[in-house]
Amino acid sequence: GDEIAHNWLKTVNHFYQEHHKLIEKYHISGGTPREGGGGEYPLQDGFGWTNGVVRRLIGLYGEP
């Protein structure tokens, strides 16, 4: 679980550094982090659960 959390946090940080925003979904397989997709509506910027999980993981593990 720790490895998954670290990898996800690094992905979100990489995307944030490049695009200056958090988004709802991330595609984390295949190398370069990029926007995820699919679902019932268009991709959302600054989605609540994403923001909350990022804050919690930074609290647990520190900045990536």
C-alpha positions in Angstrom: 0.0 0.0 0.0 2.8 2.4 0.8 4.4 2.0 -2.6 1.0 2.6 -4.3 0.5 5.7 -2.2 4.0 7.0 -3.0 3.6 6.4 -6.7 0.2 8.0 -6.9 1.4 11.0 -5.0 4.4 11.4 -7.3 2.1 11.1 -10.3 -0.2 13.9 -9.0 2.8 16.1 -8.1 4.3 15.6 -11.6 1.0 16.5 -13.2 0.6 19.5 -10.9 4.1 20.8 -11.6 3.4 20.6 -15.4 -0.2 21.9 -15.5 -0.6 23.9 -12.2 -3.8 22.1 -11.2 -5.1 18.9 -9.7 -7.6 16.8 -11.6 -10.1 14.1 -10.8 -8.5 11.1 -12.6 -5.0 10.1 -13.5 -3.7 7.5 -15.9 -0.8 6.0 -14.0 0.2 3.0 -16.1 2.5 3.1 -19.0 5.1 5.6 -17.9 4.2 9.3 -18.3 1.5 10.5 -16.0 -1.5 12.0 -17.9 -5.2 12.8 -17.5 -7.5 9.9 -16.9 -10.8 9.5 -18.6 -14.1 7.7 -18.7 -17.1 7.9 -16.6 -20.4 9.7 -16.8 -19.2 13.3 -17.1 -16.1 15.3 -18.4 -12.9 15.3 -16.4 -13.1 17.7 -13.4 -10.4 20.1 -12.2 -9.7 20.2 -8.5 -12.0 17.3 -7.6 -12.8 17.1 -3.9 -11.7 13.5 -3.1 -8.5 13.9 -5.1 -7.6 17.1 -3.1 -8.4 15.4 0.2 -6.4 12.3 -0.6 -3.4 14.4 -1.7 -3.5 16.4 1.5 -3.8 13.2 3.6 -0.9 11.5 1.8 1.4 14.5 2.1 0.5 14.5 5.8 1.5 10.9 6.1 4.5 10.7 3.7 5.6 14.3 3.2 6.1 16.1 -0.1 7.1 13.8 -3.0 
